[in-house]
């Protein structure tokens, strides 16, 4: 049983979201992970114990509170933290990456990272907000600078993509969702997106044909392969933005002439910051965004969940629920 140190809280984990990043960790593709280690960075639970407060990081968390947690553990003092871009902290340690995470019955996290769960939100739905929802907000709004009336294309209608679709629809954007999986596209269509099955239809021709041959203002690539990044650039209109959200291929070729001549921006986006989590919780409480949990698993079934995620059988998010979840 871990215990809470200064500035920390011990949380009884009620639900822990499973993410594609967990697959990268399992496959050894995240060099900052050191063993022994357990992953899990999407946390919802109940505060059990709060350690002594730190003078520079006040909090109002108390035992018994229902909470979610920011993923990033930051120094609060470097040039990036002082600018509010805490996801780039020079001393960044992330829960579930550089420090052990939430695929366990208990987790220790900084108390200042915790946020109360809005009323009416269940454990499983709350668990995925710190990444699947908040990171979608960071990519779409904070980094992507999405604006009402713009055309946005979401490549990959998965855990982050479906939440980006919801947010873009709520912002009165024209939304397209691209995927090869009919089940994922049906979910995107249910939330108001125009859907294109990319192994059946040419997405570039379709979108340009419906936008006066311009293309999209903003393209979010949640897949991150050579094929999808080139597709995103082709869909993007002159002066538009391409967000690199997902990562699969470590490198990909970029047609620099196309980027330069048409002033297309390729923008990286990593995780989220506190403002994104707070905004996401507000959108959920207002009923504008619904956290999408496709399936839940018990902790002993975690390897089944990993296999289903790797095989592409998860639409939305898979969540590990802990014993006694139903009575919480």
C-alpha positions as a Python dict, from the first residue, in 0.01 Angstrom:
ca = {
    (1, 'X'): (0, 0, 0),
    (2, 'X'): (158, 333, -103),
    (3, 'X'): (124, 640, 115),
    (4, 'X'): (89, 1010, 33),
    (5, 'X'): (396, 1226, 87),
    (6, 'X'): (413, 1607, 105),
    (7, 'X'): (191, 1763, -159),
    (8, 'X'): (51, 1424, -261),
    (9, 'X'): (-276, 1236, -233),
    (10, 'X'): (-343, 864, -213),
    (11, 'X'): (-633, 776, -443),
    (12, 'X'): (-828, 455, -445),
    (13, 'X'): (-856, 389, -816),
    (14, 'X'): (-1211, 318, -928),
    (15, 'X'): (-1146, 323, -1302),
    (16, 'X'): (-841, 355, -1526),
    (17, 'X'): (-859, 425, -1899),
    (18, 'X'): (-655, 223, -2147),
    (19, 'X'): (-481, 423, -2419),
    (20, 'X'): (-279, 352, -2733),
    (21, 'X'): (15, 502, -2543),
    (22, 'X'): (-4, 198, -2316),
    (23, 'X'): (66, -15, -2623),
    (24, 'X'): (370, 198, -2705),
    (25, 'X'): (493, 149, -2347),
    (26, 'X'): (437, -228, -2364),
    (27, 'X'): (625, -239, -2694),
    (28, 'X'): (921, -54, -2546),
    (29, 'X'): (875, 256, -2761),
    (30, 'X'): (872, 507, -2472),
    (31, 'X'): (1236, 545, -2363),
    (32, 'X'): (1158, 738, -2044),
    (33, 'X'): (980, 440, -1885),
    (34, 'X'): (1194, 244, -1638),
    (35, 'X'): (1114, -82, -1465),
    (36, 'X'): (967, -188, -1228),
    (37, 'X'): (662, 3, -1344),
    (38, 'X'): (288, -18, -1396),
    (39, 'X'): (119, 204, -1655),
    (40, 'X'): (-213, 386, -1658),
    (41, 'X'): (-258, 761, -1695),
    (42, 'X'): (-637, 804, -1711),
    (43, 'X'): (-744, 799, -1347),
    (44, 'X'): (-1073, 835, -1163),
    (45, 'X'): (-1106, 750, -798),
    (46, 'X'): (-1170, 843, -440),
    (47, 'X'): (-922, 1031, -223),
    (48, 'X'): (-813, 819, 72),
    (49, 'X'): (-532, 1024, 225),
    (50, 'X'): (-380, 1369, 171),
    (51, 'X'): (-21, 1445, 267),
    (52, 'X'): (104, 1777, 410),
    (53, 'X'): (39, 2066, 171),
    (54, 'X'): (321, 2235, -18),
    (55, 'X'): (333, 2615, 18),
    (56, 'X'): (372, 2676, -356),
    (57, 'X'): (103, 2429, -467),
    (58, 'X'): (-220, 2490, -274),
    (59, 'X'): (-516, 2255, -310),
    (60, 'X'): (-857, 2196, -157),
    (61, 'X'): (-870, 1817, -192),
    (62, 'X'): (-1003, 1617, 102),
    (63, 'X'): (-1048, 1246, 177),
    (64, 'X'): (-1369, 1116, 23),
    (65, 'X'): (-1359, 1346, -280),
    (66, 'X'): (-1437, 1190, -619),
    (67, 'X'): (-1157, 1306, -849),
    (68, 'X'): (-975, 1279, -1178),
    (69, 'X'): (-610, 1369, -1216),
    (70, 'X'): (-394, 1569, -1453),
    (71, 'X'): (-133, 1341, -1606),
    (72, 'X'): (166, 1575, -1597),
    (73, 'X'): (371, 1625, -1281),
    (74, 'X'): (556, 1952, -1335),
    (75, 'X'): (808, 2170, -1155),
    (76, 'X'): (603, 2492, -1175),
    (77, 'X'): (921, 2700, -1204),
    (78, 'X'): (1077, 2650, -1548),
    (79, 'X'): (1020, 2880, -1844),
    (80, 'X'): (746, 2655, -1985),
    (81, 'X'): (556, 2617, -1658),
    (82, 'X'): (565, 2993, -1603),
    (83, 'X'): (413, 3042, -1950),
    (84, 'X'): (135, 2791, -1881),
    (85, 'X'): (270, 2535, -2128),
    (86, 'X'): (323, 2284, -1850),
    (87, 'X'): (314, 1986, -2087),
    (88, 'X'): (659, 2101, -2202),
    (89, 'X'): (800, 2132, -1848),
    (90, 'X'): (1176, 2080, -1849),
    (91, 'X'): (1144, 1845, -1551),
    (92, 'X'): (825, 1672, -1664),
    (93, 'X'): (731, 1339, -1509),
    (94, 'X'): (400, 1194, -1623),
    (95, 'X'): (175, 961, -1427),
    (96, 'X'): (174, 632, -1613),
    (97, 'X'): (492, 716, -1803),
    (98, 'X'): (788, 836, -1594),
    (99, 'X'): (613, 741, -1270),
    (100, 'X'): (385, 446, -1205),
    (101, 'X'): (20, 495, -1282),
    (102, 'X'): (-338, 391, -1234),
    (103, 'X'): (-368, 32, -1358),
    (104, 'X'): (-371, -69, -991),
    (105, 'X'): (-600, -49, -690),
    (106, 'X'): (-426, 261, -550),
    (107, 'X'): (-221, 545, -697),
    (108, 'X'): (-27, 837, -549),
    (109, 'X'): (-50, 1165, -741),
    (110, 'X'): (12, 1533, -663),
    (111, 'X'): (-288, 1672, -477),
    (112, 'X'): (-276, 1988, -690),
    (113, 'X'): (-333, 1772, -1000),
    (114, 'X'): (-673, 1652, -880),
    (115, 'X'): (-1006, 1791, -1001),
    (116, 'X'): (-1355, 1705, -871),
    (117, 'X'): (-1574, 1487, -1092),
    (118, 'X'): (-1898, 1662, -1200),
    (119, 'X'): (-2219, 1521, -1055),
    (120, 'X'): (-2381, 1249, -1260),
    (121, 'X'): (-2059, 1127, -1424),
    (122, 'X'): (-1972, 764, -1355),
    (123, 'X'): (-1629, 635, -1270),
    (124, 'X'): (-1554, 483, -1612),
    (125, 'X'): (-1660, 795, -1803),
    (126, 'X'): (-1469, 1023, -1566),
    (127, 'X'): (-1149, 819, -1599),
    (128, 'X'): (-1098, 898, -1967),
    (129, 'X'): (-1141, 1275, -1934),
    (130, 'X'): (-777, 1356, -1840),
    (131, 'X'): (-649, 1226, -2174),
    (132, 'X'): (-908, 1118, -2432),
    (133, 'X'): (-1118, 1430, -2377),
    (134, 'X'): (-870, 1690, -2249),
    (135, 'X'): (-605, 1602, -2509),
    (136, 'X'): (-868, 1632, -2782),
    (137, 'X'): (-944, 1981, -2649),
    (138, 'X'): (-574, 2069, -2647),
    (139, 'X'): (-529, 1957, -3008),
    (140, 'X'): (-849, 2114, -3140),
    (141, 'X'): (-872, 2439, -2942),
    (142, 'X'): (-549, 2522, -2759),
    (143, 'X'): (-306, 2427, -3035),
    (144, 'X'): (-537, 2398, -3336),
    (145, 'X'): (-708, 2734, -3271),
    (146, 'X'): (-1038, 2599, -3405),
    (147, 'X'): (-1304, 2860, -3476),
    (148, 'X'): (-1680, 2838, -3540),
    (149, 'X'): (-1763, 2807, -3909),
    (150, 'X'): (-1436, 2642, -4004),
    (151, 'X'): (-1407, 2302, -4169),
    (152, 'X'): (-1227, 2041, -3960),
    (153, 'X'): (-1127, 1690, -4064),
    (154, 'X'): (-1065, 1424, -3800),
    (155, 'X'): (-848, 1139, -3928),
    (156, 'X'): (-897, 840, -3699),
    (157, 'X'): (-1231, 816, -3516),
    (158, 'X'): (-1085, 650, -3208),
    (159, 'X'): (-1052, 746, -2844),
    (160, 'X'): (-938, 1105, -2904),
    (161, 'X'): (-1093, 1149, -3247),
    (162, 'X'): (-1453, 1088, -3140),
    (163, 'X'): (-1421, 1345, -2862),
    (164, 'X'): (-1270, 1594, -3106),
    (165, 'X'): (-1572, 1535, -3329),
    (166, 'X'): (-1807, 1617, -3043),
    (167, 'X'): (-1621, 1936, -2953),
    (168, 'X'): (-1601, 2055, -3313),
    (169, 'X'): (-1972, 1995, -3364),
    (170, 'X'): (-2046, 2187, -3042),
    (171, 'X'): (-1838, 2475, -3184),
    (172, 'X'): (-2053, 2487, -3502),
    (173, 'X'): (-1775, 2366, -3727),
    (174, 'X'): (-1825, 2162, -4043),
    (175, 'X'): (-1686, 1825, -3934),
    (176, 'X'): (-1560, 1530, -4139),
    (177, 'X'): (-1447, 1204, -3980),
    (178, 'X'): (-1220, 962, -4169),
    (179, 'X'): (-1159, 598, -4077),
    (180, 'X'): (-1156, 250, -4228),
    (181, 'X'): (-1384, 103, -3961),
    (182, 'X'): (-1759, 129, -4024),
    (183, 'X'): (-1836, 98, -3652),
    (184, 'X'): (-1617, 398, -3566),
    (185, 'X'): (-1768, 602, -3848),
    (186, 'X'): (-2119, 523, -3729),
    (187, 'X'): (-2034, 667, -3388),
    (188, 'X'): (-1889, 979, -3551),
    (189, 'X'): (-2199, 1016, -3767),
    (190, 'X'): (-2420, 985, -3459),
    (191, 'X'): (-2238, 1290, -3317),
    (192, 'X'): (-2296, 1497, -3630),
    (193, 'X'): (-1992, 1437, -3849),
    (194, 'X'): (-1992, 1371, -4222),
    (195, 'X'): (-1811, 1040, -4246),
    (196, 'X'): (-1581, 896, -4513),
    (197, 'X'): (-1459, 536, -4516),
    (198, 'X'): (-1112, 589, -4656),
    (199, 'X'): (-1058, 239, -4794),
    (200, 'X'): (-1372, 283, -5004),
    (201, 'X'): (-1378, 651, -5101),
    (202, 'X'): (-1116, 913, -5190),
    (203, 'X'): (-1133, 1156, -4900),
    (204, 'X'): (-928, 1430, -5067),
    (205, 'X'): (-1156, 1448, -5371),
    (206, 'X'): (-1472, 1432, -5158),
    (207, 'X'): (-1372, 1710, -4918),
    (208, 'X'): (-1232, 1939, -5184),
    (209, 'X'): (-1544, 1883, -5393),
    (210, 'X'): (-1760, 1999, -5102),
    (211, 'X'): (-1544, 2301, -5008),
    (212, 'X'): (-1517, 2483, -5344),
    (213, 'X'): (-1188, 2300, -5412),
    (214, 'X'): (-1027, 2460, -5106),
    (215, 'X'): (-1004, 2183, -4849),
    (216, 'X'): (-1021, 2196, -4471),
    (217, 'X'): (-909, 2476, -4241),
    (218, 'X'): (-790, 2226, -3981),
    (219, 'X'): (-694, 1858, -4003),
    (220, 'X'): (-634, 1645, -3693),
    (221, 'X'): (-428, 1334, -3769),
    (222, 'X'): (-482, 1087, -3486),
    (223, 'X'): (-306, 801, -3669),
    (224, 'X'): (40, 940, -3744),
    (225, 'X'): (156, 728, -4035),
    (226, 'X'): (326, 842, -4354),
    (227, 'X'): (2, 778, -4543),
    (228, 'X'): (-219, 980, -4309),
    (229, 'X'): (14, 1279, -4274),
    (230, 'X'): (37, 1308, -4653),
    (231, 'X'): (-340, 1272, -4673),
    (232, 'X'): (-381, 1546, -4412),
    (233, 'X'): (-158, 1784, -4609),
    (234, 'X'): (-351, 1713, -4927),
    (235, 'X'): (-684, 1781, -4752),
    (236, 'X'): (-558, 2099, -4583),
    (237, 'X'): (-643, 2422, -4767),
    (238, 'X'): (-384, 2696, -4834),
    (239, 'X'): (-318, 2874, -4505),
    (240, 'X'): (-464, 2583, -4308),
    (241, 'X'): (-329, 2378, -4018),
    (242, 'X'): (-238, 2012, -3982),
    (243, 'X'): (-220, 1880, -3626),
    (244, 'X'): (6, 1581, -3561),
    (245, 'X'): (-188, 1418, -3277),
    (246, 'X'): (-111, 1047, -3310),
    (247, 'X'): (229, 888, -3349),
    (248, 'X'): (292, 562, -3525),
    (249, 'X'): (575, 617, -3771),
    (250, 'X'): (875, 789, -3613),
    (251, 'X'): (948, 983, -3932),
    (252, 'X'): (758, 1072, -4248),
    (253, 'X'): (840, 1271, -4563),
    (254, 'X'): (702, 1621, -4596),
    (255, 'X'): (649, 1789, -4935),
    (256, 'X'): (820, 2113, -4834),
    (257, 'X'): (725, 2293, -5155),
    (258, 'X'): (356, 2228, -5081),
    (259, 'X'): (397, 2360, -4725),
    (260, 'X'): (594, 2668, -4827),
    (261, 'X'): (400, 2769, -5138),
    (262, 'X'): (58, 2733, -4978),
    (263, 'X'): (156, 2836, -4625),
    (264, 'X'): (29, 2520, -4461),
    (265, 'X'): (126, 2477, -4095),
    (266, 'X'): (223, 2141, -3944),
    (267, 'X'): (172, 2167, -3569),
    (268, 'X'): (263, 1922, -3296),
    (269, 'X'): (37, 1865, -2998),
    (270, 'X'): (126, 1673, -2685),
    (271, 'X'): (-115, 1582, -2410),
    (272, 'X'): (-287, 1876, -2242),
    (273, 'X'): (-262, 2136, -1969),
    (274, 'X'): (-481, 2217, -1669),
    (275, 'X'): (-695, 2462, -1869),
    (276, 'X'): (-784, 2183, -2113),
    (277, 'X'): (-893, 1947, -1836),
    (278, 'X'): (-1097, 2220, -1668),
    (279, 'X'): (-1263, 2314, -1999),
    (280, 'X'): (-1336, 1948, -2074),
    (281, 'X'): (-1501, 1892, -1737),
    (282, 'X'): (-1709, 2205, -1796),
    (283, 'X'): (-1821, 2086, -2143),
    (284, 'X'): (-1919, 1750, -1995),
    (285, 'X'): (-2115, 1909, -1710),
    (286, 'X'): (-2296, 2127, -1968),
    (287, 'X'): (-2391, 1820, -2171),
    (288, 'X'): (-2195, 1925, -2480),
    (289, 'X'): (-1948, 1637, -2467),
    (290, 'X'): (-2003, 1280, -2354),
    (291, 'X'): (-1704, 1063, -2259),
    (292, 'X'): (-1727, 757, -2483),
    (293, 'X'): (-1649, 428, -2312),
    (294, 'X'): (-1683, 133, -2547),
    (295, 'X'): (-1616, -146, -2300),
    (296, 'X'): (-1507, -204, -1943),
    (297, 'X'): (-1281, -478, -1809),
    (298, 'X'): (-1187, -595, -1462),
    (299, 'X'): (-824, -560, -1356),
    (300, 'X'): (-755, -935, -1406),
    (301, 'X'): (-885, -893, -1764),
    (302, 'X'): (-636, -619, -1851),
    (303, 'X'): (-447, -835, -2102),
    (304, 'X'): (-774, -903, -2284),
    (305, 'X'): (-829, -526, -2299),
    (306, 'X'): (-479, -473, -2438),
    (307, 'X'): (-539, -739, -2704),
    (308, 'X'): (-873, -585, -2806),
    (309, 'X'): (-718, -239, -2829),
    (310, 'X'): (-426, -367, -3035),
    (311, 'X'): (-664, -549, -3271),
    (312, 'X'): (-873, -235, -3331),
    (313, 'X'): (-1182, -370, -3158),
    (314, 'X'): (-1221, -66, -2929),
    (315, 'X'): (-1427, 230, -3050),
    (316, 'X'): (-1404, 516, -2804),
    (317, 'X'): (-1214, 404, -2495),
    (318, 'X'): (-1160, 84, -2299),
    (319, 'X'): (-1160, 125, -1921),
    (320, 'X'): (-1032, -98, -1642),
    (321, 'X'): (-1273, -92, -1347),
    (322, 'X'): (-1169, -198, -1001),
    (323, 'X'): (-1352, -421, -753),
    (324, 'X'): (-1661, -268, -590),
    (325, 'X'): (-1693, -18, -876),
    (326, 'X'): (-2066, -78, -897),
    (327, 'X'): (-2135, 25, -538),
    (328, 'X'): (-1934, 351, -550),
}
